[in-house]
Amino acid sequence: MKTSTTLIFLAALAAAQAQAAITVKDDDGKLVTLQKPAQRVISLAPHVTEMLFAAGGGSHVVGVVAYSDFPEAARKIPQIGSNREVDLERIMALKPDLIVVWRHGSSERQIDMVRKLGVPLFHSEPQALDDIPEGVARLGQLMGTEQVANPAAADLRRQLAGLRKRYASRPTVRVFYQVWDKPLYTLNGKHIVSDALRMCGGENIFAKLPVTAPVVSVEGVLQENPEAIFATAEKNYGGVSMWKPYGTLLAVRNDNLFTIDGNLVNRSGPRMIAGAATLCEKLELAREHRTEHRTERGSK
């Protein structure tokens, strides 16, 4: 009888321990398992920092990289480096139980070095708008903050559904999205910004290029003749003003040179849903300009 009771107790204990483990899939398709909710998290990208806060884990974040400036509380968290280089000694001194990483152009070597520290890694790389609420929910699971993360994710999904419903059947607008002017960078169709444009009825003129962030020429843009051009407002950056001398460009003729907040669209965090809404509004304005300029030309 005593042996039977002991076996039942051990089985229950094993089941409880198994239930305590948390396993989620990251954006690289790999399983991340924690034996208990993460209490000390390091973020290696600004968009990740925003996601962690949105998931209710702001108090768990003990280290961030440069430009992690939203929300305001993130500015007070110790920095352990930048996207280009992190301080491994500082990371270890913070004793993290989870590190959330982002893969970008020069990050592979850095991530390999961080991986050798033996701390569980979660790779965050939203490729579509739907990945943002999913990321918030999964990070909430890893931190045990589902009570905040799940409603936040549900609200983001509702916002996306509303935008899709509103702009699903709107006429297509061909778009050039300008990341930088010297050299002239854009994004291809696989980037999350292009997913936002598609949702709004926009068509990226350079969607088919194989490189995620290709360099293009002014001549190439003129040849494609986009109906709208987007650029962000950044310091020491010409933005859309560089296109004003090209009067034959449809975007110039129809007054569709748009400047948007780069923090909303160039970071694939929760605020990008608001950024997508702004993109949609600007493209709707471009559609209105079609009628206005057609009327103007017809009255001359």
N, C-alpha and C positions, 0 to 999 in steps of 0.2 A: 504493500500500500504506500509505504514511504517512498519507494523507488518510483512508483507511478506518479506521485505528487511532484517529485523532483523533476521528472521528465517533462511534466506539464509546465512547471515553472520555467525550466530552461527553454522550452519551445516558445513560451510567451515572451520571454526575455529576448530571444533571437528575433522574434517577429517585431517586437518594439524597436529593436536596434535597426532592423531592416527598414522599418517605416520612417525612422528618424533621418535616414540618409536622403539627400535631395539630389535628384538627377534631372538635368535639363539639357537640351541640345542647343549649341551656340550657332552663330550665323555661318560657321565653317562646316556645320553638319556634324560636329564632334560632341560626344556626351561629356558633360561636366558634372562631377559628383562631389558633393560636400557631405560630410558626416553630420554637420549641424549648420544652421543658418550663419552666413558670413556676418561677422561683427566689425571687421576691419578691412575695408575695401580700398584699393588704389585704382584710379581711373587714368588711362593713358591716352585720352582724347577728350577734347571739350564737349563733343556731342554725347560721349559716354557719361560725363559728369552731369549733364542735364537729364539724361535718362535715369541715373541713379537717384537724383533728387525727386524726379517725377514719380519714381517707384516707391517713394517714402523712405529712402535710405540715406538721406543727406547726413544724418548724424553718424552713419557708419563709414562715411568717406574720410579717410585719413591722409590721402595724398593725391595730388592731381598734377597735370602738366600745364605748361604755359597756355594762356588764353582761355582757361576754364573760368570764365567770368560771369556765368549765369547758372543759377540765380545769384543774387548778391552775396548770399552766405558762402558761395563757392570761392569767392575772392579771399576768404580768410583761411582757407585750407592750405597747409604747406605744399609747396611745389617741389617735385622730385625731378624736374627736367622739362624737356620739350618733346614735340613729336619726333624730332631728329635724334635726340640723345637723352637718356635718362641716367640718373645716378643710382647704380645698383646698391651701393652701400646705404644710401638713404632709404631706399625701398626696404631693405632688410631690417633696418633700424626701426621702421614703422610696424614691423611684425604683421603684415597683411595675411588674411586667410583667403583672399580672393583678389585677383588682378584682372581687370577688364581691359583688353587690348584692342587696337584698331590696326588693320593692315593697310599700309599705304606705300607709296613709291620706295622709300628708303628704310622701311621698318623691319624687313625680314631678319636682318642680322640682329637688330635690337630685340625683337621678340624672341629669337633663339636664346639670347643671353638671359632674358627675363625668365624664360622657360626653365633654364638650368637652376634657378633658385628653388625649384620644387614646390612652388605655390600654385594652386589651381588657377588656370587661365580660362577666361570666357572671351571669345572673339566676337566683337560687335562690328558688323558691317552691313547695315540696312541697304538693300539693293532696290527696294520698292517701298512705297509709302506704307503699305500694310505691315512691313517688317518693323516699323517703329512701335506701334502699340504692342506687337508681339514681344519685342525686346524689353519694353517696360515691364510686361507681365512676367517674363522669365527672370529678369533681374530681381523682381519682387520675390519670386520663389526662392532664389538663392539667398536672399537676405532675410527671408521670413517676414516680409512686409506686404503680404498679399492684400491685407485689408485696405491699404492705400493704392497699391499697384494695380489691382484688378479693376476698381472703379475708374482709375485714371486711364487705363488701357481701353476700357469700354467707351469712355467719353471721346477718346481720340478716334476710335472706330466709328462712332456716331458722326463725328465731324466729317470724316472721309466719305461716309455713305451719303451725307447731305450734299457734299461737293459733287460727287459722282452723279447723283440724281439731277442736280441743277444743270450740269454742263455736259451730260452724256451725249446729247444729240446736237451740240452747237457746231456751226460750220468750222472747218479746219483753218487755222492760221499758221503759216510757215514762219518759223522762229529761228533767229540766231541768238544763242546764249553765250555771252562774252564773260569769261572768267577773269581775264587779264588782257592788257593791251600791248605790253612789250616784254616778251613776244605775245602774239595774239593767240591766247588759249581759249578752247571751248570744251565741250563735253560730248561724248558719243551717246548712242541710244541706250546703252546698258547702265548709265549712271542714274541715280535716283532722281536727279533734277529732270531728266527726260521723262521719267515715270510721272512726275508732277505735271509736266507740260502736256503729256498725252491725256491725263485725266481732265485737263482744262480744254481739250480740243486743239492743243498746239502740236505742231510737227517740227521736230528738230531737223534743220537742214543738213546737219552733219551726223545724223544718227548712225549711218552705216560705216563710219570710219572705225577701224579695228582697235585703235588706242583709246583708252578711257578718257584721257585728257589730252587731245591732240593739239598741236600747233597748226594753225591755218594761216592763209594769206588774206590780205585785204582784197586782192583780185578774186580769190575764191569766194569770198562773201558776196562781192558785187555780182559775180556770175550766178550765184544761187538766188540773189535778189529777194531776201526775206521780207515778209510783210511787217514783222516786228522784230526789234532788237532789245534784249535785256542785258543790263550790266549792273553791278553792285556799286554802291558808294563807298569807296575806300580812299584812304589818304595816299597821296602821290600816285594817283591812278586817273587816267583821262576819262574812263567810262564811255558812255554813249556819245559824248560830245565830239569824239573823233570822227563820227559818221556824218555830221552836219554838212560838211563841204560837198558830200556826194549827193547832189540833188536828184540824180536819176534813180537812186535807190528807193524802192517802194516804201520802205520803213520811214525814210526821210520825207518823202512826198506826202504820206498819210499821217505824219506827226506821231509815229509809233516808236519813238526812242524812249524806253522805259528804264528808270533806275529803281532798284529795289534794295532792301536791307539784306546784305550778305549773311548776317547772323541768322536770318530766318530761313534762307534757302541753301546756303553752302554747308550748313551743319545738319547732319541727318538725325537730329534729336526731335523731341516732341514739338518744339516751336516750328518745325518745318511744315506742319500741317497748316499753321497760320500763314506761313510763307507761300504754300501752295494756293491758299485762298487768294492771296494778293496776286499771284501769277494769273489765276483765273479771271480776276477782276480786270487786270490790265488787258488780257486777251479779248475780253468782252468789249472793252473800250476800243480796241483795234477794229473789231467788227462794226461798231457804231461809226468809226471813222470812214469805213468803206462807203456807207450811204452819204455821209456828209460831203466827202470829196467828190463823189460821183455827181451829187447835186450841184456843187460849185462848178465843176467842169462843164456840166450841161447848161448852166446859166450864162456861160461866157459866149 
